[in-house]
Amino acid sequence: MTKEIWLKAIPFDKTLVTLGLESGVDGFVAEAADAEKILALGRTRVMTPEEMDLIPIDCKDDEGTAVEALRACRPVFLAKGWEIIPVENILACTEGLGLECESLDRARLAAGVLERGADKLLIAPEAICDLKTIVNELKLSQGTMELSPATITKIEHAGLGHRVCVDTTSILKTGEGMLVGNSSAFTFLVNAETESNPYVAARPFRINAGAVHAYCQMPGDKTRYLEELAAGSEVLVVSHAGATKTAVVGRIKTEIRPMLLITAEADGKEGKVFMQNAETIRLVTPEGRPVSVVNLKEGDAVLVRTDVAGRHFGMRIAEDIKEG
């Protein structure tokens, strides 16, 4: 789950606030008298100490104080010095908890308690040197995802169809892309257009993802149809090693193109995906190398994600369902 990251700007420091804005924090905790100074530097949120509870955990009763404040819908942060057991106790019975963090290590710890972590982090000024790393790791990263090698069993011409190019606002690397497929239970890693050739320059912001009806894996263990994506949508980017992060869609290009129907098998399951018939469209081998669909052969191995079928409006449900 993406964390809210707030930066403590008490006392006000223009350099600190500017770095916070450039790093992409969600907002600032600052004195009311400094709010206008911060808002003059960028569009953001400012929360004053009077609008939140910063609670030190010195005894068991302090846990109850935090829980009561959270249930009253107050913004609550545990002050620096918090320990794991009290945090676990609070997370087990409520949501919305924030933790004040004075270093990168403490921020990483805060994000991983009970495998869920705090919902909000308040970064203290002494951690400013690590702020960009904290934001990149805890806001963009979505953990890891297990990928499996699949064997290509069939490649067929599939006529014309509407295919979707997902142009993101990020530069992706070789071996990174989106998971796309006919079924939410079997998705193929489609490499971004990171490779150039004599005829076309690389477009590493783009994933030529597949046909409009295809599922794509999204952040938060959800799926969407490619046709539903639009500028501003947040999508899940996956590397060949299974590392995941979010990217924002800058533009969607849907056009009629000649299509291929690609079938593969993995873990005793069969999956299919429709992709444009063009040299620049690539899947990913288990070694992390992009392979063009034009050069793909039966018997080749590519990376996929297998899962249990069953989605309703993109959310996982327990249902007896078969997708092909």
Secondary structure, 3 states (H helix, E strand, C coil): CCCEEEEECCCCCHHHHHHHHHHCCCEEECCHHHHHHHHCCCCCEEECHHHCEEECCCCHHHHHHHHHHHHCCCCEEECCCCCHHHHHHHHCCCCCEEEEECCHHHHHHHHHHHHCCCCEEEECHHHHHHHHHHHHHHHHEEEECCCEEEEEEEEEEEEEEEEEEEEECCCCCCCEEEEEEEECCEEEEEECECCCCCCCCCECCEEEEEECCCEEEECCCEEEEHHHCCCCCEEEEEECCCEEEEEEEEEEEEEEEEEEEEEEEECCEEEEEEEECCCCCEEECCCCCEEECCCCCCCCEEEEEECCCCEECCEECCCCCCCC
